[in-house]
Amino acid sequence: MNTKHITDPAERKRLKRAARKNAPPKAKRPEGVDRGSLKRTVRKRAKGQTKR
């Protein structure tokens, strides 16, 4: 929900909570998909001469 046009923080919070409550539930994460710190890290490439 886009609430950028609302300046009052309390009103913005109220609208966001209402939108979250009315939103359809998110789908479960598929089996075998890691989350957070269990995700595999991407190794950095070696620094060297760049190809042109």
N, C-alpha and C positions, 0 to 999 in steps of 0.2 A: 504494500500500500504506500502510495506517495503522499507524504504529509509535509513536504517542504514549504508549502504555502501557508501553513498554520504557524503563527508566531507564539501563541500561548503554550508553554510546555505541558501544563496539566491537561489541556484539551487534546493536545497531540498524543499524549500518553493514553488518554481514555479511548481515542479513536483507534490507536494501534492495538490496544488490548482487545477491543471489540472485534477488530478485523482478524486477529489471531484466533479468537474464540470461534468465529464463524467460518474460518478457513477449513477446507477438508483435511482430514488427517494425512500426514505424509506417509509414503510407502516405506515399508521396512527395508533395511539395508540387505542386499542379497548375501547369501551364505558365502563365506570365504573372503569378504572384503574387509580389510583391516581399517581401523580408525585410529586417529591421533598418533601416539608415539609408536604404535605397532606397524605403521606404514614403513615401507622400505625407503631408505634415503637415496637420493640421486647423488652419485659421486661426481665431484667436480673434475672437469677435463684438465689435463696437464697444460701448464702454461708453456708456450713455446712460440716458434715463428708462425705467424698467421699466413694462411694461404690466400692468394689473391684471386 
